Structures are given as structure tokens and as C-alpha cells.
Amino acid sequence: MADENKPRSSVDETPISPIRPNNERRNSLEQHLQHRPDRSELVEKNILPASNAAPSLQEKQKELEKHMRADSLNEKISHRPAPEKLIQDGLLHEDPRSPEEKYEEAIEDEYAKREGGA
């Protein structure tokens, strides 16, 4: 008799996702694929790499390009004239400050950069 006074709890069986007709659900992937951007557009937006290499080789290709740039820069740096020669030719002016003063200024500049000042 006590059970007769209790309200019965009902189970909500409404679906979580909206109900779609079967055709619309089946075709959603097809519709998304039709609107997929071209590879060239993804490369232009830097979403995909511009490389034609296999994906397993792309990381090695990037690393190789980085080392090639570093080698090229090192080659160019090795052929530049010494500061003394540039001062002698009048292209560079000697800094009248002492090395300690230069160091202190460099430290101050670095602190300013880190604090967002410079």
C-alpha cells in the first residue's frame, strides 16, 4: 500500500543528438568532403607543408634544410673581414667605451627586454 502513494519515476528516452533522417546522416560525410579545401589552399595557409616528400621523411627534410642554411651562413661569416680591417677602411667606428661598460649596457638591455621595456 505504501507503494501506491509513491510517484513513479519515468525514464527520459529522448535522444541526446538531434534526430535526422537516415539519408541526411549518411550524406553528411560526403557533404563535408565536397567542401574540403584543395591541398594548394592548405599549403598557402601553412596548414600543410609545401613538400612533396613522404610524410615520414618531411621532418628529416626540414632538419636538412635547417643545417644547409646554417652551413651557408657559417660560410659567409667565415669570409667577412675582421673588425680591425673595417675600422681601418673607415666602414666601422671604434667604440670608445670599455668592455665593462659595454657588458653593463648589454645586461641592462637584456633585463629591459625581459621586462618588456625595450
Helices and strands as residue ranges (DSSP letters): H 2-5, H 22-34, H 39-44, H 55-78, H 83-89, H 99-115
